[in-house]
Every structure is written in structure tokens, then in C-alpha cells.
Amino acid sequence: LEDETVIKNTAYVNEKPTDETETTYQEPEISAVKTSNKTAVAVGEQIEYTITATNNGTAAGEAVIKDTVPEGTTFVDGSIKVNGVERTDLTEADLNGGIPVEVTANGGTGTVSFKVTVNEGTEGSIINTATVNEVPTEEIKNPVIKATKSVDKEKAEKDDILTYTITVTNTGDVVGTATIKDAIPTGTTLVEGSIDVS
């Protein structure tokens, strides 16, 4: 039966019909999305994944959220949250086996989040998919980036201009965004207008 189907029934006593009864069938309609808090990551960084289950049905239901730690990463112990609440009692094994989350009717949501650390030597894209009630979410891809920094002079004298270059390389197969920060070295002054992004 589909959600909101009306079940009708009439009995007959000595061939005479009783009043018709009506019962509305209700069931949960649970869908899910998975997100990550980073679009691109470097070795040693953490990624936090969040799986959100939404119930658009007219009856409360349960979402069993399963996930596995993606290749090239390590699970961060104690990082699982259920509906935003830390659950240090839950482990990677619980995540693999499925964490049940109650979701109320008519747009109610439930979430499970966890963190992983990008392992040394990891390149390419980190790929991950969760399942909710055995239905897979869309695939999440986080490209791994590498960064190098160079300077155009090994030795400098007073009033020399030093040009620093920071190069970020995307080793993955999807576009990502990297935020580059740097501090002006002690004993130097930024040359106004010298920042170039390409």
C-alpha cells in the first residue's frame, strides 16, 4: 500500500450492510543525503562526513545508517555524533554494522556524522558512500591536494625583494577548493599589490 491509502470495509449482517469503515494507512518515506565538510583535503587533515535521513512520510520510522571508512583514511575514535550529540560509546564497528536513528513524520530528520584522517601517502580522490536502510547515498569524492613552497633567493640583502610561490596540486579527478594562508616573515614587509593568484 502507498502512504495515505484509505482502507475501506463494509460488513453484512443478514444481507444488510453495516456502516462503511475507513482507515488511513500511514508509513515512513525515508530518503538520505551524505555531505562532507571539505571539498579538497591534504595529508593529515580530517574530513567530517554527515549522513542526514529525512522522513517525508506520515508515520514515524527508523533509519539504519551504515558507512565504511574510505580507503586512504583512518577513523577518528570518539568522533561519531548522532543528531549532533557526541556518542563516544560508538565505534567504527557500530558504523559498519549500522546505527539506528528515529525520524519523526512529516519532514523529521536524523543525522549521523563521523571523522576520518587522511593517511600519509594518499593520492587521488577519497571516495565514500553510505547506506540508509540498505539504500546507498550519492557518492562523495574529496580530491587530495599537495602543496609546495619556494622562494626565489637563497640569500638576501637589505631592500631585496623575496618572491614566495605556493603551488597547490590536485591529485584527484574532481575539482576542489583549497584555502591558502601565509604569514609575512619577521623582518620583512609585504609589497603591496604583489599577490598573484593563478
N, C-alpha and C positions, 0 to 999 in steps of 0.2 A: 504493500500500500504506500501511496505517496503521502507526504506530510499534509495535514489538514483535510484528508479524505473523510467524508461523512459516512459512517456505517449506519444503515437504516435497517429496522427489523419490525415485522408485524407478526403477531401470533394469531391463531384462530381457535376459538372455543365454540364447539357445536356449529362450526362453519361461519361463525360470526367474528369478524376481525376485531382485534384489540386496537388501542391507540398505537400509532407507529412511534417507535423509539429512535432517537438519533444519538450517536456517539461520534465525536470528532477524534480521529486518530492523529496523534502527535509524535514526532520523532526528532532527534537532533540531526542537523545537517552541518557537519564539521569540515571545514577547509583549513589549509595551513600555508604559511609562508615562512621562509627562512632568510635571515639577513646576517650580515657581518658588519662590524664597526670600522673596518678598514677596506679600502679599495686596492691598496698595494702594501706589501709588508717587506721588511728586511729581516735577515737572520737575527734571531734573538728577540724579536718583537712578539707581542702577544696579539692574538685575534680573539675577539669575543663573538661567538655565534648566538643568535636568538631565534628560537622557533616559536611562532605565535599561532595558536589554534583558535579559530573563530567559529562560533556556533550560530548559524542563521536559521536554525530550526525553531520549532515552538515547544520543544521539550529539552530539559537539561540533559547533558551527556558527558561522556568521559573521553578524553583524548589521550592515547598512549603514545608518547613521544620517544622515538628511538633515534640514536645517532652514533656514529663511529668517528673516532679521531682520524683526521685525514693524514695520508702519507706525507712524511716530511715534517711532522709536528709531534709534540708531546703534550698530553693532557696536563692541565694545571690542577693539582689536587686542591679540593675545597672550593673550586670555582663555580660549582653548579648553583643556580638560583631557580626557584620555582615561583612564578608570579612575583618576581622581584625580590624574593626573600632568600637569603643565603641558606643553603642546605649542605652544611659540611659533613653530614652523615651520608650523603650520596656520593657514589664513586663512579669511576669510568665504567665499571661493570654494570652499575644501575642504568647508566646512559645507554649502554649497548643492549641491555635487556628490555628497556622501556620504562619510562617514568609516567605514571598515570596522573592526569590533571583534570579536575572537574571544570566543566564550562557551562555556564548558565545559558538559558534560552534567549532567543531574540537579540543576537549580537554579542553575547558574552564571549570573553576571551580568556585564554590561559597561556602562559609562557614558560618555556624552559630555556635557560641560557647557560653557556659554559665557555671556558677559555682554553686555548692551546698556545704553545710557544713554538715558533718556527725553528727547526733544528739547524745546526751548523751544516753547511754544505748543500742545503736545499736550494734547488733552482727550478725554473719553470713556473707553473701555476699550481697553487694548492686548491684542490677540488674537493667539494663536500656536498653531500645530500643527506637530509634527514627523512624519516618516515613518520607519519601521524596516522594511527590506526592502519598501519601497513601500506598507506598511500604515500609515495615519495613526493617530496617538495621539489621545487626547481633547483637546479644545480647552482652552487655558489663557487665562483672562481676568484682567487686572490693571486695576482702575479707577485713573484718575488723579485725585489729590486736590489741592485748592488750600487754602491756609491764609492767614488774615489775623489781625493782632493789633491791638487797640485799647486805649486807656486812657481812663478817664472824666474825667480832668483834664489840662488843658494846663499849668497852674501849680499848685504845691502849697506849703504852709507846714508847719512842724513839727507833727507829730502828725496831719496829714491822712492819710486812708486813700485809697490809689490802688487802683482795681479794674481789673485787666487781663483782657481777654477774648480768647481764641484761638478762632477759628471755622474749622473744617475742613469743606470742601465736597467731596462725592464727585461728580465729573462723569461717572462711568461708569454702567453699567447692572447692575452686580453689587455685592454687599456686600463691603467691605474693612475692614481694621483699620489704624488709624493710631496711632502712639505719639507722644504729645505730651510734650516736655521743655521746661523753662524754668528760668532761674536767677533768684534773688532779687536785684534791683538793689543795687548798693553804696549804703550809706546808708539802707537800709530793712530792716524786719524782717517776716517772714511773719506775717500774722494767723491764728492757729490756728483751724482749722475753717472757713476761708473758701473752700477749694477746692470748686468745684461742677462736676460733670460731667453734661452733659445732651445 
